[in-house]
Amino acid sequence: MHADLIIVGAGMVGSALALALQDSGLDILLLDRGPLEVAPWNPAAPFEPRVSALSAASQRILERLGAWDGIRARRAAPYGEMQVWDGSGTGRIHFSAASVHAEVLGHIVENRVVQDALLECLAGSGVGLLPGIRLDGLRRSGDGWLVRLGDGRQLRSPLLVAADGANSTIRRLAGCATREWDYLHHAIVTSVRCAEPHRRTAWQRFTDDGPLAFLPLERDADRHWCSIVWSVTPQQAGRLMALDDAAFARALGAAFEWRLGEVLEVDPRHCIPLRQRHARRYVEPGLALIGDAAHVIHPLAGQGVNLGFLDAATLAEALLQARSRGERLADLRVLSRFERRRMPHNLAMMAAMEGFERLFQADPLPLRWLRNSGLKWMDNLPEGKALFVRQALGLSGDLPALARA
C-alpha cells in the first residue's frame, strides 16, 4: 500500500495535521493503535483525568479545522483569570484576560473531548484511517520509507510524520537522538469537587514539594469541579496515592490552602512520572517529528498540546507552500523550514518552564526572597503581565496562518 504521506499517531496533534492537509490533494494515511471510534457523548459522564489548557491560538486552529463546535457541544470550561502564588512566601501574581481586552485566557478541555471532535471531522474527510495498527518495523526504501505492520502488511511513503507521543515508536525506530532527563517528580492527576465555585479561575500554588494546579471544569453549569495536577516527589506520590479518598481530599485541601473550601469529592487518581525530553532534530529527509514525539515539557503551565497544535499547523503550512511551488515535500530543505520556525519557540517555552520549576524548588533563603520579590514586582507591572498574557494566548509571535487572529 502506498501513500503520499503517512502520519503515525491519531492523537490530538496527528489528527490536527491530517485535517489541515485534507484538501491538499495528497493521499494521506493516518495510523493509530487505538480504534479511532467516537464514543456516544454522555453529558453526565465523569471527567477524563487528562485535560489541556487550550490557548486562543489553539482555539483558532481547531475552529478552522472544524472541530471547535464539536468541543463546545460536549464541554469546555473557559477561564478569564489566573492566580499564582508561592506557598513558602508572600509572592503572588494575578493574570487577567481583560488586561489584553480578551474575553478568556483559555479553555480547560478534556483530551478525550478534543480527540472525539477531531475524529468526527476526520470521518467526513478523505484521509485514510488505519485503526488498531501495531508497527513491527521501519526502514529506508529508495527515496522513502517502508513501514511494516504487525499483521504483515507493508506501507510505503516518501514522507513520514511521527505524532505518536512521548514514547514515539517512529522516533525510536528511526534512531532520532533526544536530550532528556527525569524531573524526579510525579504528577497526580484527577478531578475534584470543591465546596466553593472556581470562579472561572485557574489556580496554581507552588508548594515545597512541587506545583499544584486547580484548573476549572464545568458540567451542567456546575462550577465546583476542578482538574488537579499535583507535582510531588516519588516518595510523596506513593504516600498520597495510598490514602483513601477522604484522607487524600484533606491533604489536597491543606496543600491548596483551602482556597476553594473543602474538597468534597475525588475521582480516581492517576500518577504519572515526569520527564523532560527534546529531540535534537525535528526533521531528517522524509521524516518529521511533531508534538510530544518532538518535545515533552513540564505540565505546570498546560502548554504541551498548544505547542503540538502549532507544530501541526506550521508543518502543514510548510508542506502546502512547497506543494504550490512544485517542490518535493520529503526534501530536507522543505522540512527544515518547519523546524526553523518551531524549534526556537519550543525551546524557549521549555526553558521558561524549567526555570520556573527550578526556581520554585529552590530552598536557600536568598532564592526564596528573590522569587517572592520577583512575583510582587511583576504583579505591579501591567505592561509586562499583558505581554506575557499575549504570548500565552497566541496573540503575538511567529504564528502559522491557521493560528492567526
C-alpha positions as a Markdown table, in Angstrom:
| # | Residue | x | y | z |
|---|---|---|---|---|
| 1 | Met | 0.0 | 0.0 | 0.0 |
| 2 | His | 1.4 | 3.4 | -1.0 |
| 3 | Ala | 0.6 | 6.9 | 0.3 |
| 4 | Asp | 2.0 | 10.4 | -0.3 |
| 5 | Leu | 2.1 | 10.9 | 3.4 |
| 6 | Ile | 1.8 | 8.6 | 6.4 |
| 7 | Ile | 1.1 | 10.1 | 9.8 |
| 8 | Val | 1.7 | 7.8 | 12.7 |
| 9 | Gly | -0.4 | 8.7 | 15.8 |
| 10 | Ala | -4.0 | 9.9 | 15.5 |
| 11 | Gly | -4.0 | 11.8 | 18.8 |
| 12 | Met | -4.9 | 15.4 | 19.0 |
| 13 | Val | -1.8 | 16.7 | 17.2 |
| 14 | Gly | -1.6 | 14.0 | 14.5 |
| 15 | Ser | -5.4 | 14.3 | 13.8 |
| 16 | Ala | -5.0 | 18.1 | 13.5 |
| 17 | Leu | -2.2 | 17.7 | 10.9 |
| 18 | Ala | -4.3 | 15.3 | 8.9 |
| 19 | Leu | -7.2 | 17.7 | 8.9 |
| 20 | Ala | -5.0 | 20.7 | 8.0 |
| 21 | Leu | -3.9 | 18.8 | 4.9 |
| 22 | Gln | -7.2 | 17.1 | 3.9 |
| 23 | Asp | -7.8 | 19.4 | 0.9 |
| 24 | Ser | -4.2 | 19.3 | -0.3 |
| 25 | Gly | -4.7 | 16.6 | -2.9 |
| 26 | Leu | -2.3 | 14.3 | -1.1 |
| 27 | Asp | -3.1 | 10.7 | -0.4 |
| 28 | Ile | -2.8 | 10.6 | 3.4 |
| 29 | Leu | -2.9 | 7.6 | 5.7 |
| 30 | Leu | -3.4 | 8.2 | 9.5 |
| 31 | Leu | -2.3 | 5.2 | 11.6 |
| 32 | Asp | -3.1 | 4.6 | 15.3 |
| 33 | Arg | -3.0 | 1.7 | 17.8 |
| 34 | Gly | -6.5 | 2.7 | 19.0 |
| 35 | Pro | -9.9 | 2.1 | 17.5 |
| 36 | Leu | -10.4 | 5.7 | 16.2 |
| 37 | Glu | -14.1 | 5.5 | 17.1 |
| 38 | Val | -16.1 | 8.3 | 18.6 |
| 39 | Ala | -17.9 | 7.2 | 21.7 |
| 40 | Pro | -21.5 | 8.4 | 22.2 |
| 41 | Trp | -21.4 | 11.6 | 24.2 |
| 42 | Asn | -22.9 | 11.4 | 27.8 |
| 43 | Pro | -23.0 | 14.9 | 29.4 |
| 44 | Ala | -23.3 | 13.3 | 32.8 |
| 45 | Ala | -20.1 | 11.2 | 32.3 |
| 46 | Pro | -17.3 | 11.6 | 34.8 |
| 47 | Phe | -14.5 | 13.9 | 33.8 |
| 48 | Glu | -11.5 | 12.4 | 32.0 |
| 49 | Pro | -8.4 | 12.8 | 34.1 |
| 50 | Arg | -6.2 | 14.2 | 31.4 |
| 51 | Val | -7.0 | 17.8 | 30.3 |
| 52 | Ser | -5.4 | 20.5 | 28.3 |
| 53 | Ala | -5.4 | 24.3 | 28.8 |
| 54 | Leu | -6.2 | 25.3 | 25.2 |
| 55 | Ser | -4.9 | 28.8 | 24.2 |
| 56 | Ala | -6.6 | 31.2 | 21.9 |
| 57 | Ala | -4.2 | 30.2 | 19.2 |
| 58 | Ser | -5.2 | 26.5 | 19.6 |
| 59 | Gln | -8.8 | 27.5 | 19.6 |
| 60 | Arg | -8.4 | 29.3 | 16.3 |
| 61 | Ile | -6.7 | 26.3 | 14.8 |
| 62 | Leu | -9.5 | 24.0 | 16.0 |
| 63 | Glu | -12.1 | 26.4 | 14.7 |
| 64 | Arg | -10.6 | 26.5 | 11.2 |
| 65 | Leu | -10.3 | 22.7 | 11.2 |
| 66 | Gly | -14.0 | 22.4 | 12.0 |
| 67 | Ala | -13.5 | 20.8 | 15.4 |
| 68 | Trp | -14.3 | 23.6 | 17.8 |
| 69 | Asp | -18.1 | 23.3 | 17.5 |
| 70 | Gly | -17.8 | 19.6 | 18.5 |
| 71 | Ile | -15.8 | 20.5 | 21.5 |
| 72 | Arg | -18.3 | 23.2 | 22.7 |
| 73 | Ala | -21.2 | 20.8 | 22.1 |
| 74 | Arg | -19.6 | 18.5 | 24.6 |
| 75 | Arg | -17.9 | 20.5 | 27.3 |
| 76 | Ala | -15.2 | 23.1 | 27.7 |
| 77 | Ala | -14.5 | 25.4 | 30.7 |
| 78 | Pro | -13.4 | 28.9 | 29.8 |
| 79 | Tyr | -11.3 | 30.8 | 32.3 |
| 80 | Gly | -10.5 | 34.5 | 32.4 |
| 81 | Glu | -8.3 | 34.8 | 35.4 |
| 82 | Met | -5.2 | 33.0 | 36.8 |
| 83 | Gln | -3.9 | 33.2 | 40.3 |
| 84 | Val | -0.3 | 32.1 | 41.1 |
| 85 | Trp | 1.4 | 32.2 | 44.5 |
| 86 | Asp | 4.3 | 30.9 | 46.4 |
| 87 | Gly | 3.2 | 28.7 | 49.3 |
| 88 | Ser | 6.5 | 29.3 | 51.1 |
| 89 | Gly | 6.4 | 33.0 | 51.0 |
| 90 | Thr | 4.3 | 36.1 | 50.2 |
| 91 | Gly | 4.9 | 36.4 | 46.5 |
| 92 | Arg | 1.8 | 36.2 | 44.2 |
| 93 | Ile | 0.8 | 37.3 | 40.7 |
| 94 | His | -2.6 | 37.7 | 39.0 |
| 95 | Phe | -3.2 | 37.4 | 35.3 |
| 96 | Ser | -6.5 | 38.6 | 33.6 |
| 97 | Ala | -7.8 | 38.3 | 30.1 |
| 98 | Ala | -9.2 | 41.8 | 30.5 |
| 99 | Ser | -5.6 | 43.1 | 30.5 |
| 100 | Val | -5.3 | 42.4 | 26.8 |
| 101 | His | -9.0 | 43.1 | 26.1 |
| 102 | Ala | -9.8 | 39.4 | 25.6 |
| 103 | Glu | -12.8 | 37.5 | 26.9 |
| 104 | Val | -10.9 | 34.5 | 28.2 |
| 105 | Leu | -7.3 | 33.3 | 28.8 |
| 106 | Gly | -8.2 | 29.9 | 27.5 |
| 107 | His | -10.4 | 26.8 | 27.9 |
| 108 | Ile | -9.8 | 23.7 | 30.1 |
| 109 | Val | -10.9 | 20.8 | 27.9 |
| 110 | Glu | -10.6 | 17.0 | 28.5 |
| 111 | Asn | -8.2 | 15.5 | 26.0 |
| 112 | Arg | -10.9 | 12.9 | 25.0 |
| 113 | Val | -13.3 | 15.7 | 24.2 |
| 114 | Val | -10.8 | 17.3 | 21.8 |
| 115 | Gln | -9.9 | 13.9 | 20.3 |
| 116 | Asp | -13.5 | 12.9 | 19.6 |
| 117 | Ala | -14.3 | 16.3 | 18.0 |
| 118 | Leu | -11.3 | 15.8 | 15.7 |
| 119 | Leu | -12.2 | 12.2 | 14.9 |
| 120 | Glu | -15.7 | 13.4 | 13.9 |
| 121 | Cys | -14.2 | 15.8 | 11.4 |
| 122 | Leu | -11.8 | 13.1 | 10.1 |
| 123 | Ala | -14.7 | 10.7 | 9.5 |
| 124 | Gly | -16.0 | 13.0 | 6.8 |
| 125 | Ser | -12.7 | 13.7 | 5.2 |
| 126 | Gly | -10.7 | 12.0 | 2.5 |
| 127 | Val | -8.0 | 11.0 | 5.0 |
| 128 | Gly | -7.4 | 7.2 | 5.1 |
| 129 | Leu | -7.7 | 5.9 | 8.7 |
| 130 | Leu | -6.0 | 2.7 | 9.8 |
| 131 | Pro | -7.0 | 1.9 | 13.4 |
| 132 | Gly | -5.7 | -0.9 | 15.6 |
| 133 | Ile | -2.3 | -0.8 | 14.0 |
| 134 | Arg | 0.9 | -2.1 | 15.6 |
| 135 | Leu | 4.2 | -1.2 | 14.0 |
| 136 | Asp | 6.7 | -4.0 | 13.6 |
| 137 | Gly | 9.5 | -2.3 | 11.6 |
| 138 | Leu | 10.7 | 0.7 | 9.8 |
| 139 | Arg | 13.4 | 1.1 | 7.2 |
| 140 | Arg | 14.5 | 3.3 | 4.3 |
| 141 | Ser | 13.4 | 2.1 | 0.9 |
| 142 | Gly | 14.7 | 4.0 | -2.1 |
| 143 | Asp | 13.6 | 7.7 | -1.7 |
| 144 | Gly | 11.1 | 6.9 | 1.0 |
| 145 | Trp | 10.1 | 4.7 | 3.9 |
| 146 | Leu | 8.8 | 1.1 | 4.2 |
| 147 | Val | 6.6 | 0.6 | 7.3 |
| 148 | Arg | 5.9 | -3.0 | 8.3 |
| 149 | Leu | 2.7 | -3.6 | 10.3 |
| 150 | Gly | 2.0 | -6.2 | 12.9 |
| 151 | Asp | -0.4 | -8.0 | 10.6 |
| 152 | Gly | 2.2 | -8.4 | 7.9 |
| 153 | Arg | 1.1 | -5.6 | 5.6 |
| 154 | Gln | 3.7 | -3.1 | 4.3 |
| 155 | Leu | 3.1 | 0.6 | 3.7 |
| 156 | Arg | 5.3 | 2.8 | 1.5 |
| 157 | Ser | 5.6 | 6.6 | 1.6 |
| 158 | Pro | 8.2 | 9.2 | 0.7 |
| 159 | Leu | 7.2 | 11.2 | 3.8 |
| 160 | Leu | 6.5 | 10.0 | 7.3 |
| 161 | Val | 5.4 | 12.1 | 10.3 |
| 162 | Ala | 5.7 | 10.9 | 13.8 |
| 163 | Ala | 2.9 | 12.1 | 16.0 |
| 164 | Asp | 2.9 | 9.1 | 18.2 |
| 165 | Gly | 3.6 | 10.7 | 21.6 |
| 166 | Ala | 6.3 | 10.9 | 24.2 |
| 167 | Asn | 7.4 | 7.3 | 23.8 |
| 168 | Ser | 7.3 | 7.6 | 20.0 |
| 169 | Thr | 7.9 | 4.2 | 18.2 |
| 170 | Ile | 8.8 | 6.0 | 15.0 |
| 171 | Arg | 11.4 | 8.2 | 16.7 |
| 172 | Arg | 13.0 | 5.1 | 18.2 |
| 173 | Leu | 12.9 | 3.0 | 15.1 |
| 174 | Ala | 14.3 | 5.9 | 13.0 |
| 175 | Gly | 17.1 | 6.4 | 15.5 |
| 176 | Cys | 16.4 | 10.0 | 16.3 |
| 177 | Ala | 18.5 | 11.3 | 19.1 |
| 178 | Thr | 17.0 | 13.1 | 22.1 |
| 179 | Arg | 18.1 | 15.1 | 25.1 |
| 180 | Glu | 16.1 | 14.0 | 28.2 |
| 181 | Trp | 16.2 | 13.9 | 32.0 |
| 182 | Asp | 14.0 | 12.9 | 34.8 |
| 183 | Tyr | 12.4 | 15.7 | 36.9 |
| 184 | Leu | 12.4 | 13.3 | 39.9 |
| 185 | His | 8.8 | 14.2 | 40.4 |
| 186 | His | 5.5 | 12.5 | 39.7 |
| 187 | Ala | 2.2 | 14.2 | 38.7 |
| 188 | Ile | -1.0 | 13.1 | 40.5 |
| 189 | Val | -4.0 | 13.9 | 38.2 |
| 190 | Thr | -7.7 | 13.7 | 39.0 |
| 191 | Ser | -10.9 | 15.7 | 39.2 |
| 192 | Val | -12.3 | 17.0 | 42.4 |
| 193 | Arg | -15.4 | 18.8 | 43.6 |
| 194 | Cys | -14.9 | 21.7 | 45.9 |
| 195 | Ala | -17.2 | 23.5 | 48.4 |
| 196 | Glu | -16.8 | 26.8 | 46.6 |
| 197 | Pro | -17.0 | 27.5 | 42.8 |
| 198 | His | -13.8 | 28.1 | 40.9 |
| 199 | Arg | -15.0 | 31.5 | 39.6 |
| 200 | Arg | -13.6 | 30.6 | 36.1 |
| 201 | Thr | -10.1 | 31.0 | 37.5 |
| 202 | Ala | -7.0 | 28.8 | 37.1 |
| 203 | Trp | -5.2 | 28.5 | 40.4 |
| 204 | Gln | -1.6 | 27.5 | 40.9 |
| 205 | Arg | 0.3 | 27.2 | 44.2 |
| 206 | Phe | 4.0 | 26.4 | 44.3 |
| 207 | Thr | 4.5 | 24.1 | 47.3 |
| 208 | Asp | 7.7 | 22.8 | 48.9 |
| 209 | Asp | 7.1 | 19.5 | 47.1 |
| 210 | Gly | 6.2 | 21.0 | 43.7 |
| 211 | Pro | 3.5 | 23.0 | 41.9 |
| 212 | Leu | -0.2 | 22.3 | 42.5 |
| 213 | Ala | -2.8 | 23.4 | 39.9 |
| 214 | Phe | -6.5 | 23.6 | 40.2 |
| 215 | Leu | -8.0 | 24.0 | 36.7 |
| 216 | Pro | -11.7 | 24.9 | 36.3 |
| 217 | Leu | -14.1 | 22.4 | 34.9 |
| 218 | Glu | -17.8 | 22.7 | 34.2 |
| 219 | Arg | -20.6 | 20.1 | 34.0 |
| 220 | Asp | -24.3 | 21.1 | 33.7 |
| 221 | Ala | -23.4 | 24.6 | 34.8 |
| 222 | Asp | -21.8 | 23.3 | 38.0 |
| 223 | Arg | -18.6 | 25.3 | 38.6 |
| 224 | His | -17.4 | 23.5 | 41.7 |
| 225 | Trp | -15.3 | 20.9 | 39.8 |
| 226 | Cys | -11.6 | 21.3 | 39.1 |
| 227 | Ser | -8.9 | 19.2 | 37.4 |
| 228 | Ile | -5.9 | 18.9 | 39.5 |
| 229 | Val | -2.2 | 18.4 | 38.6 |
| 230 | Trp | -0.1 | 17.9 | 41.7 |
| 231 | Ser | 3.6 | 17.6 | 41.2 |
| 232 | Val | 5.4 | 15.8 | 44.1 |
| 233 | Thr | 8.4 | 13.7 | 44.8 |
| 234 | Pro | 8.0 | 10.0 | 44.1 |
| 235 | Gln | 8.0 | 9.2 | 47.8 |
| 236 | Gln | 5.3 | 11.7 | 48.5 |
| 237 | Ala | 3.3 | 10.5 | 45.4 |
| 238 | Gly | 3.4 | 6.9 | 46.8 |
| 239 | Arg | 2.1 | 8.1 | 50.2 |
| 240 | Leu | -0.7 | 10.2 | 48.6 |
| 241 | Met | -1.8 | 7.5 | 46.2 |
| 242 | Ala | -2.1 | 5.1 | 49.1 |
| 243 | Leu | -4.5 | 7.3 | 51.0 |
| 244 | Asp | -8.3 | 6.7 | 50.9 |
| 245 | Asp | -10.4 | 9.4 | 49.2 |
| 246 | Ala | -11.3 | 11.3 | 52.4 |
| 247 | Ala | -7.7 | 11.4 | 53.6 |
| 248 | Phe | -6.4 | 12.5 | 50.1 |
| 249 | Ala | -9.1 | 15.2 | 50.0 |
| 250 | Arg | -7.9 | 16.6 | 53.3 |
| 251 | Ala | -4.2 | 16.5 | 52.2 |
| 252 | Leu | -5.1 | 18.2 | 48.9 |
| 253 | Gly | -7.2 | 20.9 | 50.6 |
| 254 | Ala | -4.4 | 21.7 | 53.0 |
| 255 | Ala | -1.8 | 21.9 | 50.2 |
| 256 | Phe | -4.1 | 24.3 | 48.4 |
| 257 | Glu | -4.6 | 26.4 | 51.5 |
| 258 | Trp | -8.4 | 25.7 | 51.3 |
| 259 | Arg | -8.7 | 28.4 | 48.6 |
| 260 | Leu | -11.9 | 26.8 | 47.3 |
| 261 | Gly | -13.0 | 25.4 | 50.7 |
| 262 | Glu | -13.1 | 21.8 | 51.5 |
| 263 | Val | -12.5 | 19.1 | 48.8 |
| 264 | Leu | -15.8 | 17.2 | 48.8 |
| 265 | Glu | -15.4 | 14.6 | 46.1 |
| 266 | Val | -12.4 | 12.9 | 44.5 |
| 267 | Asp | -12.4 | 11.0 | 41.2 |
| 268 | Pro | -10.0 | 8.1 | 40.6 |
| 269 | Arg | -6.4 | 9.2 | 40.8 |
| 270 | His | -3.6 | 8.6 | 38.3 |
| 271 | Cys | 0.1 | 9.0 | 38.9 |
| 272 | Ile | 2.5 | 9.9 | 36.0 |
| 273 | Pro | 6.3 | 10.2 | 36.2 |
| 274 | Leu | 7.5 | 13.5 | 34.8 |
| 275 | Arg | 10.3 | 13.5 | 32.3 |
| 276 | Gln | 11.7 | 16.3 | 30.1 |
| 277 | Arg | 12.5 | 15.3 | 26.5 |
| 278 | His | 13.5 | 17.1 | 23.4 |
| 279 | Ala | 14.6 | 15.7 | 20.0 |
| 280 | Arg | 17.9 | 17.1 | 18.8 |
| 281 | Arg | 16.4 | 17.5 | 15.3 |
| 282 | Tyr | 12.7 | 17.6 | 14.4 |
| 283 | Val | 13.4 | 16.5 | 10.8 |
| 284 | Glu | 15.6 | 14.4 | 8.5 |
| 285 | Pro | 15.0 | 13.6 | 4.9 |
| 286 | Gly | 11.4 | 12.3 | 4.5 |
| 287 | Leu | 10.7 | 12.4 | 8.3 |
| 288 | Ala | 9.3 | 15.0 | 10.7 |
| 289 | Leu | 8.5 | 14.8 | 14.4 |
| 290 | Ile | 5.7 | 16.8 | 15.9 |
| 291 | Gly | 4.0 | 17.2 | 19.3 |
| 292 | Asp | 5.2 | 15.1 | 22.2 |
| 293 | Ala | 7.2 | 12.9 | 19.8 |
| 294 | Ala | 9.5 | 16.0 | 19.4 |
| 295 | His | 9.2 | 17.7 | 22.8 |
| 296 | Val | 7.8 | 17.0 | 26.2 |
| 297 | Ile | 7.7 | 19.7 | 28.8 |
| 298 | His | 6.7 | 20.0 | 32.5 |
| 299 | Pro | 2.9 | 20.2 | 32.7 |
| 300 | Leu | 2.9 | 23.1 | 35.2 |
| 301 | Ala | 1.6 | 25.6 | 32.6 |
| 302 | Gly | -0.5 | 23.1 | 30.5 |
| 303 | Gln | 1.3 | 24.3 | 27.3 |
| 304 | Gly | 2.2 | 20.9 | 25.8 |
| 305 | Val | -0.7 | 20.4 | 23.5 |
| 306 | Asn | -0.6 | 24.1 | 22.4 |
| 307 | Leu | 2.9 | 23.6 | 21.2 |
| 308 | Gly | 1.8 | 20.5 | 19.4 |
| 309 | Phe | -1.0 | 22.2 | 17.6 |
| 310 | Leu | 1.3 | 25.0 | 16.5 |
| 311 | Asp | 3.7 | 22.3 | 15.2 |
| 312 | Ala | 1.0 | 20.7 | 13.2 |
| 313 | Ala | -0.2 | 24.0 | 11.7 |
| 314 | Thr | 3.3 | 25.1 | 10.9 |
| 315 | Leu | 4.2 | 21.8 | 9.2 |
| 316 | Ala | 1.0 | 21.8 | 7.2 |
| 317 | Glu | 1.7 | 25.4 | 6.1 |
| 318 | Ala | 5.3 | 24.5 | 5.0 |
| 319 | Leu | 4.1 | 21.4 | 3.1 |
| 320 | Leu | 1.2 | 23.3 | 1.4 |
| 321 | Gln | 3.5 | 26.1 | 0.3 |
| 322 | Ala | 6.1 | 23.6 | -1.0 |
| 323 | Arg | 3.4 | 21.8 | -2.9 |
| 324 | Ser | 2.2 | 25.0 | -4.5 |
| 325 | Arg | 5.8 | 25.6 | -5.7 |
| 326 | Gly | 6.2 | 22.1 | -7.1 |
| 327 | Glu | 8.9 | 21.2 | -4.5 |
| 328 | Arg | 9.4 | 17.7 | -3.3 |
| 329 | Leu | 7.7 | 17.5 | 0.1 |
| 330 | Ala | 10.1 | 15.0 | 1.6 |
| 331 | Asp | 13.1 | 17.2 | 0.8 |
| 332 | Leu | 15.1 | 18.2 | 3.9 |
| 333 | Arg | 15.1 | 21.8 | 2.7 |
| 334 | Val | 11.3 | 21.8 | 2.8 |
| 335 | Leu | 11.0 | 20.1 | 6.2 |
| 336 | Ser | 13.7 | 22.3 | 7.7 |
| 337 | Arg | 11.5 | 25.4 | 7.2 |
| 338 | Phe | 9.1 | 23.8 | 9.7 |
| 339 | Glu | 12.0 | 23.1 | 12.1 |
| 340 | Arg | 13.5 | 26.6 | 11.9 |
| 341 | Arg | 10.1 | 28.1 | 12.9 |
| 342 | Arg | 9.1 | 25.8 | 15.7 |
| 343 | Met | 12.3 | 24.7 | 17.5 |
| 344 | Pro | 13.3 | 28.1 | 18.9 |
| 345 | His | 9.8 | 28.7 | 20.2 |
| 346 | Asn | 9.5 | 25.3 | 21.8 |
| 347 | Leu | 13.0 | 25.6 | 23.3 |
| 348 | Ala | 12.1 | 29.0 | 24.8 |
| 349 | Met | 8.9 | 27.6 | 26.3 |
| 350 | Met | 10.8 | 24.6 | 27.7 |
| 351 | Ala | 13.5 | 26.8 | 29.2 |
| 352 | Ala | 10.9 | 29.1 | 30.8 |
| 353 | Met | 9.1 | 26.1 | 32.4 |
| 354 | Glu | 12.4 | 24.6 | 33.5 |
| 355 | Gly | 13.4 | 27.9 | 35.1 |
| 356 | Phe | 10.1 | 28.2 | 36.9 |
| 357 | Glu | 10.3 | 24.7 | 38.2 |
| 358 | Arg | 13.9 | 25.0 | 39.4 |
| 359 | Leu | 13.3 | 28.4 | 41.0 |
| 360 | Phe | 10.3 | 27.4 | 43.0 |
| 361 | Gln | 12.0 | 24.2 | 44.2 |
| 362 | Ala | 15.0 | 26.2 | 45.5 |
| 363 | Asp | 15.4 | 26.1 | 49.3 |
| 364 | Pro | 18.1 | 28.7 | 50.0 |
| 365 | Leu | 16.7 | 31.8 | 51.7 |
| 366 | Pro | 18.2 | 34.3 | 49.1 |
| 367 | Leu | 16.4 | 32.4 | 46.3 |
| 368 | Arg | 13.2 | 32.3 | 48.2 |
| 369 | Trp | 13.5 | 36.1 | 48.8 |
| 370 | Leu | 14.3 | 36.6 | 45.1 |
| 371 | Arg | 11.3 | 34.7 | 43.8 |
| 372 | Asn | 8.9 | 36.3 | 46.2 |
| 373 | Ser | 10.2 | 39.8 | 45.4 |
| 374 | Gly | 10.1 | 39.0 | 41.7 |
| 375 | Leu | 6.5 | 37.9 | 41.8 |
| 376 | Lys | 5.5 | 41.0 | 43.7 |
| 377 | Trp | 7.4 | 43.2 | 41.3 |
| 378 | Met | 6.0 | 41.5 | 38.2 |
| 379 | Asp | 2.4 | 41.8 | 39.6 |
| 380 | Asn | 2.8 | 45.6 | 39.7 |
| 381 | Leu | 3.9 | 45.8 | 36.0 |
| 382 | Pro | 0.7 | 45.7 | 34.0 |
| 383 | Glu | 2.6 | 46.1 | 30.7 |
| 384 | Gly | 4.8 | 43.1 | 31.5 |
| 385 | Lys | 1.9 | 40.9 | 32.5 |
| 386 | Ala | 0.0 | 41.9 | 29.4 |
| 387 | Leu | 3.0 | 40.9 | 27.3 |
| 388 | Phe | 3.1 | 37.5 | 29.0 |
| 389 | Val | -0.7 | 37.0 | 28.5 |
| 390 | Arg | -0.5 | 37.9 | 24.8 |
| 391 | Gln | 2.3 | 35.4 | 24.3 |
| 392 | Ala | 0.4 | 32.7 | 26.2 |
| 393 | Leu | -2.8 | 33.4 | 24.2 |
| 394 | Gly | -1.0 | 33.2 | 20.9 |
| 395 | Leu | -1.7 | 36.8 | 20.1 |
| 396 | Ser | 1.9 | 37.6 | 19.1 |
| 397 | Gly | 5.0 | 35.9 | 17.7 |
| 398 | Asp | 5.6 | 33.8 | 14.6 |
| 399 | Leu | 2.2 | 32.1 | 14.1 |
| 400 | Pro | 1.1 | 29.9 | 11.3 |
| 401 | Ala | -1.8 | 31.1 | 9.3 |
| 402 | Leu | -4.2 | 28.7 | 10.9 |
| 403 | Ala | -3.5 | 30.2 | 14.3 |
| 404 | Arg | -3.5 | 33.9 | 13.4 |
| 405 | Ala | -6.3 | 36.2 | 14.5 |
